Amino acid sequence: MSIAEIELRTLSGEPATLGGLGCRVLLVVNVASKCGLTPQYAGLERLQQRYGDQGFSVAAFPCDQFAGQEPGTPEEIAQFCSATYGVTFPVFEKIDVNGPNRHPLYAELVTVPDANGEAGDIQWNFEKFLVRGDGAVAARFRPRTEPESPELVELIEKELARS
């Protein structure tokens, strides 16, 4: 099964898939509202605004596995994303990205190596995967890579141009 076809749930509990977003390029990110990296939401939203009309979308997955930094209910998460960062990209249900209850999406994603050739568990909140519309993963970026970093923006633009 392709990553694009894996069953997901939106933050409001509706069934969804990444393929159902109809995007040519996605940036899949595990997020948290009480993390030192939480300000990355602003950069993620700027990417959404900049490339959204070209077939790009951020896809956010709240996760509470890293120091309890996403404790909120779905309603609290939605309110935080909207009120604090004006998020317009899709936010999905809170999931596990590591461990025995790892979501099937992340079971696939963690097999992809980063630029240093390292695959495996998600290191922290805001780890990023650039995914093509067909579900193929183009690249993995570790948490400290800013959403608007030159290497990430260059790859988004390259993938949008080729799709």
N, C-alpha and C positions, 0 to 999 in steps of 0.2 A: 504494500500500500504506500502511495506517495504521501509525503508530508502534507501536501495540499488537500488530501482527503481524510485526514485524521479527524475524528469527531471531537469537537470542542463545545464549550458553552460560553455564551456572552456573559458579561457581568450581571445582566438581568435574568440569566438562566435559560436563554433561548439557545436551541441547537445551532451550530455553525461549523464551518470549516475555513481554513485559510484560503482554499480555492474559491470558496463562495464570496470572498471579498472582491473578486474580479480584478485583481491587481497584477501587473507585470512584474513588480518588484516589491518585496516586503522586508521590513526590518523588524524581526521578532526579538522582543526584549523582556526579560523578567524584571519587574519593577517593585518598588516599595516606597511607602510614603514617609517613613521615619528614618531614612538612611542618609549618611553624609553625601551620597551620590544622587539623592532625590532631585537636586536642581537640574540634573540631566533631562528631566521632563521638559524643561523649557527648550532645550536644543532639539529634542525629539519632535516637539510641536512645530518648531521652525522648519524642520525637514518636511513635516507633513504639509505645512502651508506652501513651502517652496516647490515640492514635487508632486503633491497630491493630485493635481489635475493632469499629470503626465503618466498616471498608472502606478504610482507608488503609495504605499501606506506603511505606517508603523502599526504593529500589532503587539499590544502590551499584555503581559501575564503577571498579575500580582502574585507574590510569593512571600510567605512568612517564615521561610526556613533559615534565614540569616539573622540571628540575634533578635528574632521577633519584631522585625522592622516593618511588617505589614499586618498589624493586628485587626484592622478594620473589617466591618461587615461589607457586603457588596454596596449597600447604600452609602456608607461612609467613604468607601474608596471612590465611588462615582462623584460624590460631592467634593472630595478633596481634589480629584483630577480636574473637575470643571472649575471650581472656585479658585484654586490656587494657580493652576497652569493653563486654564482655558483649553484643555485637551479636546481635540476633535477626532482623533484617531480611535479605532476600536480598542476597548479594554475588555479582556476576557475574564472568566472566573478565576478566583485564586486557586493556584495549583502547587504541587510539589515538583521541583525541577531536579532534585537529587533523591537518593535513597529508595527504599523498597516500594514507596507509593508514587514514584516518579511518573508524571503524566506521559502517555505514549508519544506525544509530540517531542518532549524533551529526551525520551529514550532514544529517539532518532537523532536529534540535534547534537547530543553530547558525543556522538561518534565522529563528528566533524572536527578536524584539527584547526587550531589557530595558526597565525602566521609563523609561529615557532615550531609547528608540527605537533603540538600537544593537543590531544583530544581528552575526553573524560569529563568528570563532574563540573558543574557550573561553579565558578569560584566565589561569586558574590552577586548581589543585586546589580542590575543593569549590564549583564552580559548580552551581547548583540549578535544576531545571525542575520546575514543578508540572504534572502531566499527568493529565488526566481518564481514566477507564477506557476510553473510546472512542478514546483516543490523541491527542485534541486537547490542545495545550499551553495552559494557562491563564496561565502567567507564567514569567518567567526572573529569577533572582536571582544576582547576581555573588558571587564567592567570599567576600568579607568580610561578607556578610549572614549573621548567625548563624541557625542552624536554628530557634531559638525566638524570633526577632525578632517584634515585634508585627505587622508587615506580612505576614510569612509565615504565622504562626499564624492570623491573621484570614482570610487567603485559604484556608488548608486548611479551616477551619471553614465558610466560605462554600461551598466546593466540595462538602464532605461534605453540607451541608444541601440543596444543589440536586440532588444525584445520587440 
